[in-house]
């Protein structure tokens, strides 16, 4: 059996189309088609991927004397690492409703709900995660991102960057964290363009035990904050400040 015949046989045993096999190898359907018709042959690193995906040795793939089904039973390559994949038949806009692709190595999941080592979807969960709602070690979310490093509209993480950011180090329009940087910042060390609240605060209006800015309010356990004076300063310096943010600052300060 030739390499081309084995590839077609192994692919059909998995129930995959040429396009689905291509997605697992990060190549196009046309590339898989050329392999199967003998127009081109895979490079070595793609042969290694084929070996891993189908659970056969590279020698078995290339040896035209051997039988593909017999070689597929070889236990050595089959147990090289854990891998689980599920892709729902239901799809939306060409994307599977659910795609789970997990294991030891680089496995990509792409779907409405995507769970994988690398996940891309409307809702995504993975080591590297990208989506509208995203959770992962490195998380990028248009609306919500949660992760060790999070970037999103609302970002929560050890390092958080977003419209609203909450984290050990946070950068955002509104940021809360041990170290917070933004237009409105709240944290142990808060640096803001407009309003900063923190142990150390630097901003146009700064409120803290140590404060630097055009308008400052210093307070500690022995010297309580004059909230009436702060309310007047907020109204004077920022007359168009959102009401909820105005009340929140008075609550946090």
N, C-alpha and C positions, 0 to 999 in steps of 0.2 A: 504494500500500500504506500503510495507516495505521500509526501508531506501535505500536499494540497488536499488529497482525499482524507487524510487523518484529521486535518483541521476542520473540514466540512462535517465529518462524522462526529467529532468531539463537540463542535458547536451545536449540532442538531440534537445530540444527546442531552445537552443542557437546556434545549428549547429556546435558544437565543437566536435572534436575527443577526445579520451582519452588523447592523447599526448598534444593537445592544452589546455585541462583543467589542465593537469599536469604542463604545463609551467606557468599557472597563479597561481598555488599553490606552485611552486618550488618543485614539486615531479616528479617522473618518471611515464611513462605511465603504467608500471607494477604495481605501487602502486595504481593508479586509478582503474586498472583492478581488483585488489584484493578487493578493496572497493565494486565494483559493483557486484562481485561474492560472497561477504560475507565472504571471507577468513580472512579479517582483517577489522577493523573499524578505522576511522580517530581519531587522538587525538583531544582534545578540541580546541586547537588553530587552527587546520585545519578545524574543524567544524565551527568555527567563520568565517574563510575565505570563506568557502562554503556558509554560511549564507549571507555574504556580497555580494559575486559574484552573487548569484542567487536571492537575494532580498527576502529571506524567513527567518523565525525565526529558531533557532536551534531546538526548540520544534517541529516545523512543520516538520523538517527533520527527527526527531527521532520518532515522534508519528505515530505509525502504524495505528491508527484509523482515522487519518485525510487524506484528499485528497491533493496531492501535488499541483494541479492547483489552488484549492481554496486558499491554504496558500500563494501561490505566489502572489495573489492579495492584500495581506496585505500591507498597505501603510507605516507602521512604519519603517521596515528595509530598504525599497526601497529608502528612502530619507535621509539616514544617511550621505551621502556626495556625492560630484560631482565626476563623473568618465566618461571618454570618451576613447574608444579604437577603433582603425581602423588598420586592417592588410590587405595589398593588396594580391590578389591572385597570382600575378606575383612574382616570387622569383628568386634569383641568388645564386647558390651553397647551396641551402637549406634554405637560409635566405629570408624573405619577402623583396620585393623591398622597401616598406614603412611600418613601424610599428609605430603607435602613441598610446601611453598609458599614459594618464594623469588623475590626480584626487587627492583627499585628501587622503593621505596614501602613501604606498610604491607600486608604479607601475613601472614595468620594460618594457622597449621597446628594442627590438633587431631586427635589420634589416640593409639593405644597408643604408637607411635613417631612423634613429631612433630618435623619439622625446618622451621623457617620464620623469617621476620623476628621474628614473635611466635609462640612455640611453647608449646602446652599438651598434656601427655600423661604417660603413665607414665614414659617416657623422652623427654626433650625437649631439643632443641638449637636455640638461636636467639639473636638479639640480646637479646630479652627472653624468658626461658625459665622455665616453671613446670611442675613435675611431681614424681614420687617421686624420680627421678634427673634432675638438671637441669644443663645446661652452657650458659653464655651470658655476655654482658657484664653483664646484670642477671639473676641466677640465683636462683630460689626452689625449693628441693627439700625435700620432707618427710624424705627419708632422706639424700640427697647433693646438695650444690649446689657447683658450680665456676664461678667467674666473677670479673670485676673487682670486682663487688659480689655477695657470695654469702650467702644466708640459708638455713639448713637444719639438719637433725639433725647432719650432718657437713658443715661449710662450709669451702671452701678458696678464698681470693681475696685481692685487694688489700685489700678490706675484707670481713671474714668475721664473720658473726654466727650462732651456732648452739649446739647442745648441746656439740659439740666444734668449735672454730673455729681455723683456721690461716690467718694472713694478715699483711700489713704492719700492719694494725690489726685485732685480733681481739677479739671479745667472746663469751664463752660460759661454760658450766659449767667446761669445761676449755679454756683458750685458750693458743695459742702464736703469738707474732708479735713484730715490732719493738716494737709497743706492745700489751700483752695485758692484758685486764680480765676477771675472772671469779672463780669460787669458788676454782679452782686455776689460777694463771697462770704462764706461762713466757715470758720475752722480754727484750729489751734494757731495756725499762721494763715491769715487771710489777706490777699492782695487783690484789690478791685479797682476798676476804673471809677465806679460810682460809690458803692456802699460796701464797706468791709466790717465784719463783726468777728472778733476772735481774741485769743490771748495776745497775739501781736496782730494789729490791724493797720493796713495802709490803703488809703483810698481818698476820694474827694471828701466823703463823710466816713470817718473811721471811729469805731466803737470797740474799746478793748482795754486790757490792763496796760498795754503799750499801744498808743495810737498815733498815726502820722497822717496828716491830710489838711485840707483847707478848713474843715470843720471836724473837731475831735471831741470825743466823750471818753474820759478816763474813769475807770471804776475798778474797785477790788472789794474784798470782803469787808474792809473797814470803811469804804466809801461807796455807798450804793449809787446806782445810776439814777439820774433825774429823768424819769420817763416823760414827764410833761415837756421838758426842754427838748428831749429827743424827738417827740412827736411834732413839736413846732418846727424843729430844724428839718425834719423829713418833708413836711408840708411846704416849707419855704424853698428848700433846695431842689426838691423833686415833686412839683405839684401834680405831675401826670403819672406818678408812681401807681402801679396796680394796687388796688385796695387790699387784696389778699396778701401781697408782698409787704405792704405797709404794716399790716396787722401782724404778719409773721415776724418782721424785724423787731417790732415792739415786744413780741413774745420771747424771741430768742435772746435779745440784748439783756 
